Amino acid sequence: MALSYRTRRRLSALILVVGLPAYIVAAVTLTGWINDRYGRLPLLAELAVYVTLGFLWALPFRFVFRGIGKPDPETETERSGDRSA
């Protein structure tokens, strides 16, 4: 089932406002647990973990974010650059 443009916009906002901060807390907690359990990772290894986790959070949500920055394709009339008051 395909989500409408409006639903995808709302869902993407919810993911960015609620889901991403929760994921960041989980990632920092996970790396803190690794550091406590095995000792501090080397700087480049820790950087690699954060970069990998930063990339992985978006993979399940690609279909939600695809095309969000573009105009609504479901509207019949195209919005022109004119903005009359």
C-alpha positions in Angstrom: 0.0 0.0 0.0 1.5 3.3 -1.1 1.3 6.2 1.3 0.0 9.5 0.1 2.3 12.5 -0.2 0.7 14.2 2.8 0.9 11.1 5.0 4.6 10.7 4.1 5.3 14.3 5.0 3.6 14.0 8.4 5.3 10.6 9.0 8.8 12.0 8.0 8.3 15.0 10.4 7.3 12.5 13.2 10.4 10.4 12.5 12.7 13.4 12.5 11.2 15.0 15.7 10.6 11.9 17.8 12.4 8.9 16.2 15.8 10.5 15.4 16.4 11.9 18.9 15.4 8.5 20.4 17.8 6.7 18.0 20.6 9.1 18.9 20.1 8.4 22.6 20.1 4.6 21.9 23.3 4.9 19.8 25.1 6.9 22.5 23.9 4.4 25.1 25.1 1.5 23.0 28.6 3.0 22.4 28.8 3.9 26.1 28.0 0.3 27.0 30.7 -0.9 24.6 33.2 1.5 26.2 32.3 0.3 29.7 32.4 -3.3 28.8 35.5 -3.4 26.5 37.3 -0.2 27.3 37.5 2.9 25.2 37.6 2.3 21.5 40.3 4.0 19.4 39.2 7.3 18.1 38.9 6.2 14.5 37.0 3.1 15.4 34.5 5.1 17.5 34.1 7.5 14.7 33.4 4.6 12.3 30.7 3.3 14.7 29.0 6.6 14.9 29.1 7.2 11.1 27.8 3.6 10.5 25.0 4.1 13.0 24.2 7.6 11.6 23.8 6.0 8.1 21.9 2.9 9.2 19.0 4.8 10.9 17.7 6.2 7.6 17.7 2.9 5.6 14.3 1.6 6.8 12.7 5.0 6.1 13.9 5.6 2.6 10.5 5.2 1.1 9.1 7.8 3.6 11.6 10.5 2.8 11.8 9.9 -1.0 10.4 13.0 -2.8 9.4 15.0 0.3 11.3 18.1 -0.7 9.5 18.3 -4.1 6.1 19.8 -4.7 3.0 17.6 -4.1 2.6 15.4 -7.2 -1.0 14.7 -6.3 -2.2 18.2 -6.9 -3.8 18.9 -10.2 -2.6 22.5 -10.6 1.0 23.3 -10.7 2.1 26.1 -8.4 3.9 28.8 -10.3 6.6 31.0 -9.0 4.1 33.9 -8.8 3.0 35.0 -5.4 0.4 37.6 -5.7 -1.0 39.2 -2.5 
